[in-house]
Amino acid sequence: MIGFALCDQCKHKIGLKDGWCVTCSAFPDGIPARFHGSREECKNGVCFELKEDVPDYIRETWDKIR
């Protein structure tokens, strides 16, 4: 399991499990390698949401692609 840049910008990201496995509210045991992000529900009713403190250029890009 690995994390993706999109997941790094999500407010639901929790951190690392076992020192390397990226976790979040949707995937508490680790984000699956086959998971490529979603504009809708990721899993368990959790959807991607930008963190409050993301740089403006990331927020502007996200607004364009969603």
PDB file of N, CA, C and O in Angstrom:
ATOM      1  N   MET A   1       0.833  -1.181   0.000  1.00  0.00           N
ATOM      2  CA  MET A   1       0.000   0.000   0.000  1.00  0.00           C
ATOM      3  C   MET A   1       0.875   1.242   0.000  1.00  0.00           C
ATOM      4  O   MET A   1       1.909   1.295   0.667  1.00  0.00           O
ATOM      5  N   ILE A   2       0.438   2.249  -0.768  1.00  0.00           N
ATOM      6  CA  ILE A   2       1.198   3.489  -0.845  1.00  0.00           C
ATOM      7  C   ILE A   2       0.248   4.666  -0.798  1.00  0.00           C
ATOM      8  O   ILE A   2      -0.956   4.504  -0.992  1.00  0.00           O
ATOM      9  N   GLY A   3       0.776   5.840  -0.544  1.00  0.00           N
ATOM     10  CA  GLY A   3      -0.038   7.047  -0.552  1.00  0.00           C
ATOM     11  C   GLY A   3       0.146   7.790  -1.859  1.00  0.00           C
ATOM     12  O   GLY A   3       1.141   7.592  -2.556  1.00  0.00           O
ATOM     13  N   PHE A   4      -0.784   8.624  -2.187  1.00  0.00           N
ATOM     14  CA  PHE A   4      -0.726   9.386  -3.416  1.00  0.00           C
ATOM     15  C   PHE A   4      -0.757  10.871  -3.095  1.00  0.00           C
ATOM     16  O   PHE A   4      -1.237  11.273  -2.035  1.00  0.00           O
ATOM     17  N   ALA A   5      -0.251  11.676  -3.999  1.00  0.00           N
ATOM     18  CA  ALA A   5      -0.199  13.118  -3.779  1.00  0.00           C
ATOM     19  C   ALA A   5      -1.580  13.674  -3.458  1.00  0.00           C
ATOM     20  O   ALA A   5      -1.707  14.538  -2.591  1.00  0.00           O
ATOM     21  N   LEU A   6      -2.606  13.200  -4.135  1.00  0.00           N
ATOM     22  CA  LEU A   6      -3.960  13.672  -3.864  1.00  0.00           C
ATOM     23  C   LEU A   6      -4.335  13.393  -2.417  1.00  0.00           C
ATOM     24  O   LEU A   6      -4.891  14.254  -1.736  1.00  0.00           O
ATOM     25  N   CYS A   7      -4.034  12.202  -1.955  1.00  0.00           N
ATOM     26  CA  CYS A   7      -4.356  11.836  -0.573  1.00  0.00           C
ATOM     27  C   CYS A   7      -3.590  12.705   0.425  1.00  0.00           C
ATOM     28  O   CYS A   7      -4.090  12.990   1.513  1.00  0.00           O
ATOM     29  N   ASP A   8      -2.391  13.121   0.059  1.00  0.00           N
ATOM     30  CA  ASP A   8      -1.604  13.969   0.951  1.00  0.00           C
ATOM     31  C   ASP A   8      -2.283  15.301   1.223  1.00  0.00           C
ATOM     32  O   ASP A   8      -1.986  15.945   2.229  1.00  0.00           O
ATOM     33  N   GLN A   9      -3.174  15.723   0.361  1.00  0.00           N
ATOM     34  CA  GLN A   9      -3.855  17.004   0.511  1.00  0.00           C
ATOM     35  C   GLN A   9      -5.233  16.872   1.159  1.00  0.00           C
ATOM     36  O   GLN A   9      -5.952  17.863   1.282  1.00  0.00           O
ATOM     37  N   CYS A  10      -5.603  15.675   1.568  1.00  0.00           N
ATOM     38  CA  CYS A  10      -6.938  15.425   2.126  1.00  0.00           C
ATOM     39  C   CYS A  10      -6.950  15.602   3.641  1.00  0.00           C
ATOM     40  O   CYS A  10      -6.015  15.196   4.331  1.00  0.00           O
ATOM     41  N   LYS A  11      -8.007  16.206   4.143  1.00  0.00           N
ATOM     42  CA  LYS A  11      -8.115  16.428   5.584  1.00  0.00           C
ATOM     43  C   LYS A  11      -8.394  15.147   6.359  1.00  0.00           C
ATOM     44  O   LYS A  11      -8.329  15.143   7.588  1.00  0.00           O
ATOM     45  N   HIS A  12      -8.707  14.055   5.651  1.00  0.00           N
ATOM     46  CA  HIS A  12      -8.994  12.790   6.311  1.00  0.00           C
ATOM     47  C   HIS A  12      -7.750  11.904   6.472  1.00  0.00           C
ATOM     48  O   HIS A  12      -7.824  10.835   7.078  1.00  0.00           O
ATOM     49  N   LYS A  13      -6.615  12.348   5.931  1.00  0.00           N
ATOM     50  CA  LYS A  13      -5.379  11.577   6.059  1.00  0.00           C
ATOM     51  C   LYS A  13      -4.986  11.519   7.531  1.00  0.00           C
ATOM     52  O   LYS A  13      -5.006  12.530   8.232  1.00  0.00           O
ATOM     53  N   ILE A  14      -4.627  10.322   7.989  1.00  0.00           N
ATOM     54  CA  ILE A  14      -4.259  10.132   9.391  1.00  0.00           C
ATOM     55  C   ILE A  14      -2.747  10.128   9.554  1.00  0.00           C
ATOM     56  O   ILE A  14      -2.216  10.870  10.380  1.00  0.00           O
ATOM     57  N   GLY A  15      -2.060   9.322   8.797  1.00  0.00           N
ATOM     58  CA  GLY A  15      -0.614   9.223   8.920  1.00  0.00           C
ATOM     59  C   GLY A  15      -0.126   7.868   8.468  1.00  0.00           C
ATOM     60  O   GLY A  15      -0.719   7.249   7.585  1.00  0.00           O
ATOM     61  N   LEU A  16       0.956   7.405   9.072  1.00  0.00           N
ATOM     62  CA  LEU A  16       1.563   6.143   8.668  1.00  0.00           C
ATOM     63  C   LEU A  16       1.269   5.032   9.670  1.00  0.00           C
ATOM     64  O   LEU A  16       1.245   5.255  10.880  1.00  0.00           O
ATOM     65  N   LYS A  17       1.049   3.847   9.147  1.00  0.00           N
ATOM     66  CA  LYS A  17       0.889   2.647   9.974  1.00  0.00           C
ATOM     67  C   LYS A  17       2.142   1.804   9.743  1.00  0.00           C
ATOM     68  O   LYS A  17       2.562   1.610   8.602  1.00  0.00           O
ATOM     69  N   ASP A  18       2.721   1.320  10.794  1.00  0.00           N
ATOM     70  CA  ASP A  18       3.941   0.511  10.710  1.00  0.00           C
ATOM     71  C   ASP A  18       5.097   1.278  10.067  1.00  0.00           C
ATOM     72  O   ASP A  18       6.025   0.673   9.530  1.00  0.00           O
ATOM     73  N   GLY A  19       5.039   2.609  10.123  1.00  0.00           N
ATOM     74  CA  GLY A  19       6.136   3.421   9.628  1.00  0.00           C
ATOM     75  C   GLY A  19       6.168   3.680   8.140  1.00  0.00           C
ATOM     76  O   GLY A  19       7.031   4.426   7.676  1.00  0.00           O
ATOM     77  N   TRP A  20       5.263   3.095   7.370  1.00  0.00           N
ATOM     78  CA  TRP A  20       5.312   3.312   5.924  1.00  0.00           C
ATOM     79  C   TRP A  20       3.961   3.297   5.224  1.00  0.00           C
ATOM     80  O   TRP A  20       3.852   3.830   4.120  1.00  0.00           O
ATOM     81  N   CYS A  21       2.950   2.721   5.806  1.00  0.00           N
ATOM     82  CA  CYS A  21       1.655   2.531   5.165  1.00  0.00           C
ATOM     83  C   CYS A  21       0.746   3.738   5.455  1.00  0.00           C
ATOM     84  O   CYS A  21       0.355   3.960   6.601  1.00  0.00           O
ATOM     85  N   VAL A  22       0.417   4.506   4.422  1.00  0.00           N
ATOM     86  CA  VAL A  22      -0.406   5.709   4.582  1.00  0.00           C
ATOM     87  C   VAL A  22      -1.842   5.315   4.903  1.00  0.00           C
ATOM     88  O   VAL A  22      -2.420   4.455   4.239  1.00  0.00           O
ATOM     89  N   THR A  23      -2.417   5.951   5.928  1.00  0.00           N
ATOM     90  CA  THR A  23      -3.785   5.652   6.348  1.00  0.00           C
ATOM     91  C   THR A  23      -4.652   6.906   6.329  1.00  0.00           C
ATOM     92  O   THR A  23      -4.154   8.032   6.318  1.00  0.00           O
ATOM     93  N   CYS A  24      -5.961   6.681   6.326  1.00  0.00           N
ATOM     94  CA  CYS A  24      -6.919   7.781   6.386  1.00  0.00           C
ATOM     95  C   CYS A  24      -8.217   7.246   6.993  1.00  0.00           C
ATOM     96  O   CYS A  24      -8.327   6.061   7.309  1.00  0.00           O
ATOM     97  N   SER A  25      -9.182   8.128   7.148  1.00  0.00           N
ATOM     98  CA  SER A  25     -10.469   7.728   7.715  1.00  0.00           C
ATOM     99  C   SER A  25     -11.179   6.690   6.845  1.00  0.00           C
ATOM    100  O   SER A  25     -11.885   5.828   7.368  1.00  0.00           O
ATOM    101  N   ALA A  26     -11.002   6.761   5.535  1.00  0.00           N
ATOM    102  CA  ALA A  26     -11.634   5.797   4.633  1.00  0.00           C
ATOM    103  C   ALA A  26     -10.898   4.464   4.626  1.00  0.00           C
ATOM    104  O   ALA A  26     -11.519   3.413   4.469  1.00  0.00           O
ATOM    105  N   PHE A  27      -9.580   4.502   4.795  1.00  0.00           N
ATOM    106  CA  PHE A  27      -8.754   3.302   4.752  1.00  0.00           C
ATOM    107  C   PHE A  27      -7.841   3.258   5.981  1.00  0.00           C
ATOM    108  O   PHE A  27      -6.641   3.507   5.863  1.00  0.00           O
ATOM    109  N   PRO A  28      -8.395   2.944   7.164  1.00  0.00           N
ATOM    110  CA  PRO A  28      -7.589   2.960   8.392  1.00  0.00           C
ATOM    111  C   PRO A  28      -6.496   1.894   8.435  1.00  0.00           C
ATOM    112  O   PRO A  28      -5.563   2.003   9.231  1.00  0.00           O
ATOM    113  N   ASP A  29      -6.596   0.868   7.592  1.00  0.00           N
ATOM    114  CA  ASP A  29      -5.557  -0.161   7.539  1.00  0.00           C
ATOM    115  C   ASP A  29      -4.535   0.110   6.443  1.00  0.00           C
ATOM    116  O   ASP A  29      -3.590  -0.661   6.272  1.00  0.00           O
ATOM    117  N   GLY A  30      -4.713   1.188   5.705  1.00  0.00           N
ATOM    118  CA  GLY A  30      -3.788   1.555   4.643  1.00  0.00           C
ATOM    119  C   GLY A  30      -4.507   1.779   3.328  1.00  0.00           C
ATOM    120  O   GLY A  30      -5.432   1.048   2.977  1.00  0.00           O
ATOM    121  N   ILE A  31      -4.072   2.795   2.608  1.00  0.00           N
ATOM    122  CA  ILE A  31      -4.672   3.105   1.303  1.00  0.00           C
ATOM    123  C   ILE A  31      -4.165   2.083   0.290  1.00  0.00           C
ATOM    124  O   ILE A  31      -2.955   1.936   0.118  1.00  0.00           O
ATOM    125  N   PRO A  32      -5.072   1.375  -0.383  1.00  0.00           N
ATOM    126  CA  PRO A  32      -4.649   0.343  -1.343  1.00  0.00           C
ATOM    127  C   PRO A  32      -3.852   0.934  -2.505  1.00  0.00           C
ATOM    128  O   PRO A  32      -4.143   2.039  -2.963  1.00  0.00           O
ATOM    129  N   ALA A  33      -2.863   0.208  -2.971  1.00  0.00           N
ATOM    130  CA  ALA A  33      -2.035   0.663  -4.100  1.00  0.00           C
ATOM    131  C   ALA A  33      -2.884   0.893  -5.344  1.00  0.00           C
ATOM    132  O   ALA A  33      -2.564   1.758  -6.159  1.00  0.00           O
ATOM    133  N   ARG A  34      -3.965   0.128  -5.497  1.00  0.00           N
ATOM    134  CA  ARG A  34      -4.815   0.272  -6.686  1.00  0.00           C
ATOM    135  C   ARG A  34      -5.751   1.478  -6.595  1.00  0.00           C
ATOM    136  O   ARG A  34      -6.439   1.800  -7.564  1.00  0.00           O
ATOM    137  N   PHE A  35      -5.783   2.138  -5.453  1.00  0.00           N
ATOM    138  CA  PHE A  35      -6.680   3.276  -5.273  1.00  0.00           C
ATOM    139  C   PHE A  35      -6.054   4.514  -5.891  1.00  0.00           C
ATOM    140  O   PHE A  35      -4.932   4.885  -5.548  1.00  0.00           O
ATOM    141  N   HIS A  36      -6.774   5.150  -6.800  1.00  0.00           N
ATOM    142  CA  HIS A  36      -6.237   6.301  -7.518  1.00  0.00           C
ATOM    143  C   HIS A  36      -6.974   7.589  -7.179  1.00  0.00           C
ATOM    144  O   HIS A  36      -6.947   8.543  -7.957  1.00  0.00           O
ATOM    145  N   GLY A  37      -7.616   7.621  -6.049  1.00  0.00           N
ATOM    146  CA  GLY A  37      -8.359   8.817  -5.670  1.00  0.00           C
ATOM    147  C   GLY A  37      -9.746   8.803  -6.264  1.00  0.00           C
ATOM    148  O   GLY A  37     -10.049   8.021  -7.166  1.00  0.00           O
ATOM    149  N   SER A  38     -10.569   9.664  -5.755  1.00  0.00           N
ATOM    150  CA  SER A  38     -11.947   9.692  -6.195  1.00  0.00           C
ATOM    151  C   SER A  38     -12.506  11.085  -5.986  1.00  0.00           C
ATOM    152  O   SER A  38     -12.143  11.772  -5.031  1.00  0.00           O
ATOM    153  N   ARG A  39     -13.374  11.494  -6.864  1.00  0.00           N
ATOM    154  CA  ARG A  39     -14.047  12.771  -6.668  1.00  0.00           C
ATOM    155  C   ARG A  39     -15.331  12.564  -5.888  1.00  0.00           C
ATOM    156  O   ARG A  39     -15.996  13.522  -5.495  1.00  0.00           O
ATOM    157  N   GLU A  40     -15.668  11.314  -5.670  1.00  0.00           N
ATOM    158  CA  GLU A  40     -16.858  10.999  -4.905  1.00  0.00           C
ATOM    159  C   GLU A  40     -16.424  10.274  -3.631  1.00  0.00           C
ATOM    160  O   GLU A  40     -15.406  10.627  -3.036  1.00  0.00           O
ATOM    161  N   GLU A  41     -17.169   9.288  -3.220  1.00  0.00           N
ATOM    162  CA  GLU A  41     -16.845   8.570  -1.995  1.00  0.00           C
ATOM    163  C   GLU A  41     -15.605   7.699  -2.176  1.00  0.00           C
ATOM    164  O   GLU A  41     -15.494   6.959  -3.153  1.00  0.00           O
ATOM    165  N   CYS A  42     -14.679   7.792  -1.231  1.00  0.00           N
ATOM    166  CA  CYS A  42     -13.512   6.913  -1.237  1.00  0.00           C
ATOM    167  C   CYS A  42     -13.920   5.551  -0.686  1.00  0.00           C
ATOM    168  O   CYS A  42     -13.749   4.530  -1.352  1.00  0.00           O
ATOM    169  N   LYS A  43     -14.460   5.539   0.538  1.00  0.00           N
ATOM    170  CA  LYS A  43     -14.927   4.313   1.179  1.00  0.00           C
ATOM    171  C   LYS A  43     -15.557   4.693   2.513  1.00  0.00           C
ATOM    172  O   LYS A  43     -15.192   5.708   3.107  1.00  0.00           O
ATOM    173  N   ASN A  44     -16.482   3.899   2.977  1.00  0.00           N
ATOM    174  CA  ASN A  44     -17.115   4.087   4.289  1.00  0.00           C
ATOM    175  C   ASN A  44     -17.737   5.474   4.468  1.00  0.00           C
ATOM    176  O   ASN A  44     -17.738   6.013   5.575  1.00  0.00           O
ATOM    177  N   GLY A  45     -18.259   6.046   3.401  1.00  0.00           N
ATOM    178  CA  GLY A  45     -18.909   7.348   3.477  1.00  0.00           C
ATOM    179  C   GLY A  45     -17.960   8.528   3.545  1.00  0.00           C
ATOM    180  O   GLY A  45     -18.408   9.663   3.707  1.00  0.00           O
ATOM    181  N   VAL A  46     -16.662   8.293   3.426  1.00  0.00           N
ATOM    182  CA  VAL A  46     -15.656   9.357   3.491  1.00  0.00           C
ATOM    183  C   VAL A  46     -15.332   9.813   2.078  1.00  0.00           C
ATOM    184  O   VAL A  46     -15.091   8.990   1.195  1.00  0.00           O
ATOM    185  N   CYS A  47     -15.326  11.112   1.865  1.00  0.00           N
ATOM    186  CA  CYS A  47     -14.991  11.690   0.574  1.00  0.00           C
ATOM    187  C   CYS A  47     -13.744  12.564   0.712  1.00  0.00           C
ATOM    188  O   CYS A  47     -13.460  13.095   1.785  1.00  0.00           O
ATOM    189  N   PHE A  48     -13.011  12.701  -0.385  1.00  0.00           N
ATOM    190  CA  PHE A  48     -11.854  13.582  -0.397  1.00  0.00           C
ATOM    191  C   PHE A  48     -12.288  15.005  -0.101  1.00  0.00           C
ATOM    192  O   PHE A  48     -13.245  15.504  -0.693  1.00  0.00           O
ATOM    193  N   GLU A  49     -11.584  15.662   0.818  1.00  0.00           N
ATOM    194  CA  GLU A  49     -11.805  17.072   1.118  1.00  0.00           C
ATOM    195  C   GLU A  49     -10.447  17.711   1.339  1.00  0.00           C
ATOM    196  O   GLU A  49      -9.622  17.190   2.090  1.00  0.00           O
ATOM    197  N   LEU A  50     -10.219  18.828   0.692  1.00  0.00           N
ATOM    198  CA  LEU A  50      -8.945  19.523   0.869  1.00  0.00           C
ATOM    199  C   LEU A  50      -8.749  19.970   2.304  1.00  0.00           C
ATOM    200  O   LEU A  50      -9.688  20.407   2.969  1.00  0.00           O
ATOM    201  N   LYS A  51      -7.502  19.855   2.777  1.00  0.00           N
ATOM    202  CA  LYS A  51      -7.157  20.393   4.093  1.00  0.00           C
ATOM    203  C   LYS A  51      -7.312  21.906   4.043  1.00  0.00           C
ATOM    204  O   LYS A  51      -7.234  22.511   2.973  1.00  0.00           O
ATOM    205  N   GLU A  52      -7.528  22.501   5.184  1.00  0.00           N
ATOM    206  CA  GLU A  52      -7.701  23.950   5.249  1.00  0.00           C
ATOM    207  C   GLU A  52      -6.435  24.708   4.868  1.00  0.00           C
ATOM    208  O   GLU A  52      -6.508  25.807   4.318  1.00  0.00           O
ATOM    209  N   ASP A  53      -5.267  24.118   5.161  1.00  0.00           N
ATOM    210  CA  ASP A  53      -4.014  24.862   5.000  1.00  0.00           C
ATOM    211  C   ASP A  53      -3.266  24.569   3.698  1.00  0.00           C
ATOM    212  O   ASP A  53      -2.060  24.801   3.621  1.00  0.00           O
ATOM    213  N   VAL A  54      -3.964  24.061   2.668  1.00  0.00           N
ATOM    214  CA  VAL A  54      -3.269  23.803   1.407  1.00  0.00           C
ATOM    215  C   VAL A  54      -2.940  25.128   0.725  1.00  0.00           C
ATOM    216  O   VAL A  54      -3.684  26.099   0.866  1.00  0.00           O
ATOM    217  N   PRO A  55      -1.835  25.174  -0.010  1.00  0.00           N
ATOM    218  CA  PRO A  55      -1.484  26.396  -0.744  1.00  0.00           C
ATOM    219  C   PRO A  55      -2.561  26.758  -1.777  1.00  0.00           C
ATOM    220  O   PRO A  55      -3.282  25.889  -2.268  1.00  0.00           O
ATOM    221  N   ASP A  56      -2.653  28.030  -2.090  1.00  0.00           N
ATOM    222  CA  ASP A  56      -3.666  28.510  -3.032  1.00  0.00           C
ATOM    223  C   ASP A  56      -3.590  27.805  -4.386  1.00  0.00           C
ATOM    224  O   ASP A  56      -4.624  27.506  -4.983  1.00  0.00           O
ATOM    225  N   TYR A  57      -2.371  27.535  -4.880  1.00  0.00           N
ATOM    226  CA  TYR A  57      -2.267  26.917  -6.201  1.00  0.00           C
ATOM    227  C   TYR A  57      -2.861  25.506  -6.216  1.00  0.00           C
ATOM    228  O   TYR A  57      -3.389  25.072  -7.240  1.00  0.00           O
ATOM    229  N   ILE A  58      -2.783  24.798  -5.112  1.00  0.00           N
ATOM    230  CA  ILE A  58      -3.396  23.463  -5.037  1.00  0.00           C
ATOM    231  C   ILE A  58      -4.909  23.603  -5.003  1.00  0.00           C
ATOM    232  O   ILE A  58      -5.613  22.874  -5.702  1.00  0.00           O
ATOM    233  N   ARG A  59      -5.418  24.527  -4.201  1.00  0.00           N
ATOM    234  CA  ARG A  59      -6.863  24.749  -4.133  1.00  0.00           C
ATOM    235  C   ARG A  59      -7.418  25.175  -5.501  1.00  0.00           C
ATOM    236  O   ARG A  59      -8.481  24.709  -5.909  1.00  0.00           O
ATOM    237  N   GLU A  60      -6.710  26.046  -6.197  1.00  0.00           N
ATOM    238  CA  GLU A  60      -7.159  26.498  -7.520  1.00  0.00           C
ATOM    239  C   GLU A  60      -7.173  25.351  -8.528  1.00  0.00           C
ATOM    240  O   GLU A  60      -8.095  25.231  -9.334  1.00  0.00           O
ATOM    241  N   THR A  61      -6.139  24.511  -8.473  1.00  0.00           N
ATOM    242  CA  THR A  61      -6.089  23.351  -9.370  1.00  0.00           C
ATOM    243  C   THR A  61      -7.223  22.386  -9.073  1.00  0.00           C
ATOM    244  O   THR A  61      -7.874  21.887  -9.990  1.00  0.00           O
ATOM    245  N   TRP A  62      -7.462  22.120  -7.794  1.00  0.00           N
ATOM    246  CA  TRP A  62      -8.549  21.212  -7.404  1.00  0.00           C
ATOM    247  C   TRP A  62      -9.891  21.744  -7.883  1.00  0.00           C
ATOM    248  O   TRP A  62     -10.724  20.980  -8.371  1.00  0.00           O
ATOM    249  N   ASP A  63     -10.108  23.048  -7.747  1.00  0.00           N
ATOM    250  CA  ASP A  63     -11.370  23.640  -8.184  1.00  0.00           C
ATOM    251  C   ASP A  63     -11.572  23.461  -9.684  1.00  0.00           C
ATOM    252  O   ASP A  63     -12.708  23.322 -10.139  1.00  0.00           O
ATOM    253  N   LYS A  64     -10.485  23.461 -10.463  1.00  0.00           N
ATOM    254  CA  LYS A  64     -10.580  23.312 -11.920  1.00  0.00           C
ATOM    255  C   LYS A  64     -10.898  21.871 -12.329  1.00  0.00           C
ATOM    256  O   LYS A  64     -11.606  21.651 -13.312  1.00  0.00           O
ATOM    257  N   ILE A  65     -10.381  20.891 -11.586  1.00  0.00           N
ATOM    258  CA  ILE A  65     -10.543  19.503 -12.037  1.00  0.00           C
ATOM    259  C   ILE A  65     -11.759  18.797 -11.456  1.00  0.00           C
ATOM    260  O   ILE A  65     -12.127  17.723 -11.932  1.00  0.00           O
ATOM    261  N   ARG A  66     -12.378  19.362 -10.459  1.00  0.00           N
ATOM    262  CA  ARG A  66     -13.524  18.642  -9.895  1.00  0.00           C
ATOM    263  C   ARG A  66     -14.814  19.010 -10.545  1.00  0.00           C
ATOM    264  O   ARG A  66     -15.864  18.485 -10.175  1.00  0.00           O
TER     265      ARG A  66
END
